Amino acid sequence: MLEEFPEVEDYLRMTGSGPTVAEYESPIDKALLAWPLIWYFAGKWLESFHYRIELGLPVFMAGFAVALAIALMTISYRIVRATRVNPAQSLKYE
């Protein structure tokens, strides 16, 4: 989306006000690398217990759903809080 407006992307990069596209992709890449490692090491750890469970896709999808819900609640809270701020108060301290 920001590729259409290079001046906005340049401004955000210069002021440090916003993340770049690469910063958004980085957590996704790390998650894709971490999931197989977690699956392998957690599976090995769970083998040591008498009652065993299998780690399947539903376990990882549930973890993703919980993380997504927490992120959405956090973002929603911050948006609501930001919309309730009086703009005059913000400009007064700048």
C-alpha positions, 0 to 999 in steps of 0.5 A: 500500500505504501509503495503507491506513496513513496513520499509517505514511506520516506517520511515515516522512515526519516522520522522513525514513526512507522515500521517498514514492510520488512519489519512486518514480514520479519515476525512472520518469517520467524514464526514459520521457522520456529513452528517446525523447531517447536514441533520437533523439540516439544514432540521429543519432550512429550515422549518422555511422559507416560501419557502421551499426546500428539502435537498436530496442526490444531494445537498450532492453530489454537496458539495462532488464534490466541496470539491473534486475539491478544494482538487484535484486543491490544490494537483495538484498545490503543485505537479507542484510547487514541480516538478519545484524546483531545487533539488540543491537548496533544498539540499543546505539548508539541 
